[in-house]
Amino acid sequence: MLEPLSNRPKSGAVDDAPVVHLVQQLLEQAVALKASDLHFEPYEHHYRVRMRIDGELREVATPAIALKDRLASRIKVLSRLDIAEKRLPQDGRMKLQLASGRELDLRISTLPTLFGEKLVIRVLDAEQVQLDLTQLGYEPEDLARLLEAIQRPHGMVLVTGPTGSGKTQSLYACLNRLNTPEVNIATVEDPCEIQLQGINQVNVQDKPGLTFAIALRAFLRQDPDVLMVGEVRDLETANIAIQAAQTGHLVLSTLHTNDAPGTLVRLRNMGVAPYNIAASVSLITAQRLVRCLCPLCKAPVKLPTAVLLQAGMPPAWLSTHEVEVWQPVGCAHCHKGFSGRTGIFQVMPVSADMQALILQEVGSQVLAQQALREGVIGLRAAGLRKVLQGITSLDEVLANTRDGA
């Protein structure tokens, strides 16, 4: 059942049995379907609830529009938010206790819209997070590059991609690999999504002034071996992280860029000196998540060679591989032919030649060409490998990557 974080919420509780039952039912359904988020959305004449499952939003309920305020109040009471405040966004958290006794952490965000408050609940289920690097979808050669980088005593490893691309999970999997009694690991996040035993984790708190930069400075006074920064958001945080990477610490972090070469340009545009980028960044991973074909119902499909070439498949692959492409069908065990997701990755070590180009302040296209010469394939090519392996569909890869990246 749902457990409020305090027996005395900020405002009066909402005692409405149908609403209480509906919220409980939707949350239990979200857990059963392994949804990552629930969206409660009011519109002028209707109300809908959607869940994000395997990265795709699905409508699961259409409660009466008259229930919108009571649903919002119920969720806000449980997460200790102010039910009287409807004009400003709020953030909160609550716990969901399952029948098995296991508790899930839920994060709540409210947003005033034209027709009422939209609420989004993020389900943080530690048991659903894959912390084994070998299970995330890395190709063997890419995994070897990543492991070599995170086993160095110092340097910076960056993971990049859009929101919802699995960056945090990749970082946690790296930390899990490094987490031994001999290693002092600290993280600063906004917020901490998964608790890892043996790792010192800190939540950013804006009101008291605990920022990424302040937490990083404090970490450096506590004899760390490995630092993880949830996101490099500004020049101050970037410079402190880079300083740490240059002074005997391994630093892991994320950025929001489209591909690995673009990350180097992004750091430069933030104001980081090129010589500091070249001296500190050791590897960059760009990633996306794609849906996996259901192994029980996927079906082979013959595609013309011209279609595969247009999608970006190298001609050499078509001449040396027996090309077999699969498509989704749909059955009782999946959703429209897909079940679960896997990662596609562009893993780019920063070589000596790449460092020389960074110092010359070249553009991302020149960096991408150098990466390709060094055997680093783009995200589209990485996705096409998954297509040839029968893991995902061609349409899924095309929808999540762009040509040449």
Secondary structure in CASP SS format (residue, H / E / C, confidence):
PFRMAT SS
TARGET T0000
AUTHOR 0000-0000-0000
METHOD secondary structure of the structure
MODEL  1
M C 1.00
L E 1.00
E E 1.00
P C 1.00
L C 1.00
S C 1.00
N C 1.00
R C 1.00
P C 1.00
K C 1.00
S C 1.00
G C 1.00
A C 1.00
V C 1.00
D C 1.00
D C 1.00
A H 1.00
P H 1.00
V H 1.00
V H 1.00
H H 1.00
L H 1.00
V H 1.00
Q H 1.00
Q H 1.00
L H 1.00
L H 1.00
E H 1.00
Q H 1.00
A H 1.00
V H 1.00
A H 1.00
L C 1.00
K C 1.00
A C 1.00
S C 1.00
D E 1.00
L E 1.00
H E 1.00
F E 1.00
E E 1.00
P E 1.00
Y C 1.00
E C 1.00
H C 1.00
H C 1.00
Y E 1.00
R E 1.00
V E 1.00
R E 1.00
M E 1.00
R E 1.00
I E 1.00
D C 1.00
G C 1.00
E E 1.00
L E 1.00
R E 1.00
E E 1.00
V E 1.00
A E 1.00
T C 1.00
P C 1.00
A C 1.00
I H 1.00
A H 1.00
L H 1.00
K H 1.00
D H 1.00
R H 1.00
L H 1.00
A H 1.00
S H 1.00
R H 1.00
I H 1.00
K H 1.00
V H 1.00
L H 1.00
S C 1.00
R C 1.00
L C 1.00
D C 1.00
I C 1.00
A C 1.00
E C 1.00
K C 1.00
R C 1.00
L C 1.00
P C 1.00
Q E 1.00
D E 1.00
G E 1.00
R E 1.00
M E 1.00
K E 1.00
L E 1.00
Q E 1.00
L C 1.00
A C 1.00
S C 1.00
G C 1.00
R C 1.00
E E 1.00
L E 1.00
D E 1.00
L E 1.00
R E 1.00
I E 1.00
S E 1.00
T E 1.00
L E 1.00
P E 1.00
T E 1.00
L C 1.00
F C 1.00
G E 1.00
E E 1.00
K E 1.00
L E 1.00
V E 1.00
I E 1.00
R E 1.00
V E 1.00
L E 1.00
D C 1.00
A H 1.00
E H 1.00
Q H 1.00
V C 1.00
Q C 1.00
L C 1.00
D C 1.00
L H 1.00
T H 1.00
Q H 1.00
L C 1.00
G C 1.00
Y C 1.00
E C 1.00
P H 1.00
E H 1.00
D H 1.00
L H 1.00
A H 1.00
R H 1.00
L H 1.00
L H 1.00
E H 1.00
A H 1.00
I H 1.00
Q C 1.00
R C 1.00
P C 1.00
H C 1.00
G E 1.00
M E 1.00
V E 1.00
L E 1.00
V E 1.00
T E 1.00
G C 1.00
P C 1.00
T C 1.00
G C 1.00
S C 1.00
G C 1.00
K H 1.00
T H 1.00
Q H 1.00
S H 1.00
L H 1.00
Y H 1.00
A H 1.00
C H 1.00
L H 1.00
N H 1.00
R H 1.00
L H 1.00
N C 1.00
T C 1.00
P C 1.00
E C 1.00
V C 1.00
N C 1.00
I E 1.00
A E 1.00
T E 1.00
V E 1.00
E E 1.00
D C 1.00
P C 1.00
C C 1.00
E C 1.00
I C 1.00
Q C 1.00
L C 1.00
Q C 1.00
G C 1.00
I C 1.00
N E 1.00
Q E 1.00
V E 1.00
N E 1.00
V C 1.00
Q E 1.00
D C 1.00
K C 1.00
P C 1.00
G C 1.00
L E 1.00
T C 1.00
F H 1.00
A H 1.00
I H 1.00
A H 1.00
L H 1.00
R H 1.00
A H 1.00
F H 1.00
L H 1.00
R C 1.00
Q C 1.00
D C 1.00
P C 1.00
D C 1.00
V E 1.00
L E 1.00
M E 1.00
V E 1.00
G C 1.00
E C 1.00
V C 1.00
R C 1.00
D C 1.00
L H 1.00
E H 1.00
T H 1.00
A H 1.00
N H 1.00
I H 1.00
A H 1.00
I H 1.00
Q H 1.00
A H 1.00
A H 1.00
Q H 1.00
T C 1.00
G C 1.00
H C 1.00
L E 1.00
V E 1.00
L E 1.00
S E 1.00
T E 1.00
L E 1.00
H C 1.00
T C 1.00
N C 1.00
D C 1.00
A H 1.00
P H 1.00
G H 1.00
T H 1.00
L H 1.00
V H 1.00
R H 1.00
L H 1.00
R H 1.00
N H 1.00
M H 1.00
G C 1.00
V C 1.00
A C 1.00
P H 1.00
Y H 1.00
N H 1.00
I H 1.00
A H 1.00
A H 1.00
S H 1.00
V E 1.00
S E 1.00
L E 1.00
I E 1.00
T E 1.00
A E 1.00
Q E 1.00
R E 1.00
L E 1.00
V E 1.00
R E 1.00
C E 1.00
L E 1.00
C C 1.00
P C 1.00
L C 1.00
C C 1.00
K C 1.00
A E 1.00
P E 1.00
V E 1.00
K C 1.00
L C 1.00
P C 1.00
T H 1.00
A H 1.00
V H 1.00
L H 1.00
L H 1.00
Q H 1.00
A H 1.00
G C 1.00
M C 1.00
P C 1.00
P H 1.00
A H 1.00
W H 1.00
L H 1.00
S H 1.00
T H 1.00
H C 1.00
E C 1.00
V C 1.00
E C 1.00
V E 1.00
W E 1.00
Q E 1.00
P C 1.00
V C 1.00
G C 1.00
C C 1.00
A C 1.00
H C 1.00
C C 1.00
H E 1.00
K C 1.00
G C 1.00
F E 1.00
S E 1.00
G E 1.00
R E 1.00
T E 1.00
G E 1.00
I E 1.00
F E 1.00
Q E 1.00
V E 1.00
M E 1.00
P E 1.00
V C 1.00
S C 1.00
A H 1.00
D H 1.00
M H 1.00
Q H 1.00
A H 1.00
L H 1.00
I H 1.00
L H 1.00
Q C 1.00
E C 1.00
V C 1.00
G C 1.00
S H 1.00
Q H 1.00
V H 1.00
L H 1.00
A H 1.00
Q H 1.00
Q H 1.00
A H 1.00
L H 1.00
R H 1.00
E C 1.00
G C 1.00
V C 1.00
I C 1.00
G C 1.00
L H 1.00
R H 1.00
A H 1.00
A H 1.00
G H 1.00
L H 1.00
R H 1.00
K H 1.00
V H 1.00
L H 1.00
Q C 1.00
G C 1.00
I C 1.00
T C 1.00
S C 1.00
L H 1.00
D H 1.00
E H 1.00
V H 1.00
L H 1.00
A H 1.00
N H 1.00
T C 1.00
R C 1.00
D C 1.00
G C 1.00
A C 1.00
END
